[in-house]
Amino acid sequence: MPAARRPEGAERYVPDRRSLGRMREAVQACRGCDLWRDATQAVFGEGSAHAPLVLVGEQPGDQEDRQGHPFVGPAGRLLDRGLESAGIESGMVYRTNAVKHFKWEPRGKRRIHKSPSRWEVAACGPWLAAELDALSPEVLVLLGATAAQALFGPGFRVTRERGRPHPGPGGATAVATVHPSAVLRARDEDRGREMDLFVDDLRAAAALLGQG
């Protein structure tokens, strides 16, 4: 069986003038990997261009892919609850993903999330790098292993490092935590505790604002 073709990457699709508006338009034409073929659309980040806190997830989910907005599905609603519990106002936050197209596999009539490969994450990396460069946030919250490893490499372990500050790109401080979908997947008897830990990590990130 021939080896899978490594994606060319998104670099040539990222516009030279890297405003959020220009990138939001340009990402729809990205063919840096093959994920666009099965996705409805690319889903770019949203929020204030001056937000001090940037949340980075893995990739759009089913509802995000259909609606064209990040974090509008069940995990996004849980994230909203977590932010509110942590005392983080919505205007302080910009939300995006490490990968801009939804990767999925069919299961009956449903489209089931499938984790992007490390090559697909790397291919989409120029979009995230340009986005963060345009935003210049104080603090990054990396939601889940894919987002954390997109910035810190495959050896980074969220379970070991969650809630701890790390030097991030552009002078930002990065804090890793679980993806809100992991809280949703927890057993009923464990979900309350997992939510508390998630909110604790968000509070730890918020406490870093203004310290730069």
N, C-alpha and C positions, 0 to 999 in steps of 0.2 A: 504494500500500500504506500503510495507516495506521501511524503511529509506534507502537512498542512502549510499553505502559503502564508507567510508572515505578512500582516497588513502593512501597507505603505506608510500609514500614519497621516495625521490631519494637518501637518504643518503648512502645506501649500494651500490649504483651504482657509486658514486663519487670515483675515484681512490685515494689511499693513497698519492701517489706522484702527487701533484696537479699542474703540469705544464699545460699551456694552450693547448699544443699539445696533451698530454695524455687525458685531459678532452674532447677535441674536438672529439677524437676517441671513448672514453667511453660513451659519451652521446647517441650515436646511439643505444646502448643496454639498455637504461634506460626504465624501466617498472614501475616507481614509481607512475604513475597514468595511466588512460586509454587513454589519448590523443594520444599516439603513434599508436593506432589501426587504426585511420582514417587519420593519417598524412603520407606524403611521406617519411619524414625523420625528424630527429631533426636538428634544426638550431642553431648552437653555435655562440658566438660572434666573431667579426673580427676586426683587427686593430693592431697597434703596442703594444707589451707587455709593452712598456715604456710610453704609452700615458698618459699625465697628466689629460685628460678629458675623462670620460666614459659616454656614453649616454645609458640609460636603457629604452627600450620601453616595450610594453605589451607582445606581442607574434608575431611569424612570421605571415605574411599574405599569400595570395594565391601564389604570385610570389616567395616569400621567401621560402615557402614550396617546390615549384617545383624546384627552382634553388639551394637551400641549402645555401643561403647567407642572412644575415640580411639587411633590409632596401634597397631592390632593386626594390620595387614596387612604385606606385604613391606617397605614403607617404614618402618613402625614397628619391625620387627625390625632393619633396618639402623641406625635411630636408636638403638636399645638398644646395639648394638655400638659406635657412635660415642661415646655417653655413657660407656660402660665404659672405652673407650680414653682418653677425656679425663679420667678419674678423677672423674666426677660420679656420686654415689650416687643411686639411684632415689628415695629419700625426700626428696631436695632439690628434686625436680622436680614441677611441675604441667604437664599437657599439655592443650592445647585447640586450636581452629581458629578462624579468622576467620569462617567460614561454618559453620553448624551442620547443614545438610542436604546430602546427596550429590547433586550434579548429574552426570547421565550421559546417554549416548546408546547405543542398542542396536547391537550388532555381532554378528550371528548370535544365539547364546544368551548372549553375554557383555554385561555392562554396562560401558561404557568411560567413564572419567573425562572430564568436560568442564569447562573452567575457568569459574567463575562470572563474570558480567559485573560491571562496576564498580558498577552499580546494585544488584545482588544483594549484593555485599560491603558497600555502604553501608547497605542495608536491615538487614543482620544486625549492623551496627556497635554498636547499643545493647547487645546481649548481651555482646560482647567488652568494651566499656567497663565495664559493670556487673560483669563477672567480674573484671577487673583491679582495679576499685575494692574489691571484697570481699577480694581476695588481698593487695594492697599488696606486690608482689614487689620485690626489690632489682634484679634483672636480667631483661630479656626477651630471648629468642632468637627472632628472626623468621625462620621457615623458608620461604624462597622469596619471589618477587615479590609475590604476592597478599597475604600477611601483612604484608610490609614496607610496601607501598603503602596498605594499610588504615590504617596509623598515620601514615605520612609523606607520602601523596599520590602521584599517578601519576608524578611526576617522579623519584621515588627509584629508583636503579638498584643492585640487589644486586651485580652484577658489579663495580661501581665502589666500593661502600661496604662490602663484606663484611668481617667481622672488626673493624670500627671501632666504637668506642662513640659513641652518640648520646643526647642527653637524650630520655627517654621519658615517658609519662604517669605522673602521680602520684609524680614524683620518681625513678622507675626509670631505669636505664640500659639502652638497647636496643642489641643487636648483631644484624645481619642476616647470614644465610648462605643457601646454597642449600637447597631442600627435599631431604630424603633420597631422594625419588623421582628427582631429577635425577642423583644418584650411580648409582642402579640403571640409569638409561637410558644412562649413558656407555658408550662402546665398551669392549670387553673390555680392550684394551691401555691404556686411560686410566682405568679404574675405580679401580685402586689409588691413583693420584695424586689423583683426585678425592676419594676417601675420606680421604686424608691431609689435604687442604686443609679438608675438612669438620670433621675432628677438631681441627685447628688453630683453627678458628673457635670451636668449643665450648670449647676450653681458654681462649681469649681471653675468652669470656664468663664462665667460671668464675673467672678471675683477678680479675674485678671485684667479686666477692662480698666483703662486709665493708669495702668502701671508701667506702660512703655515710655 
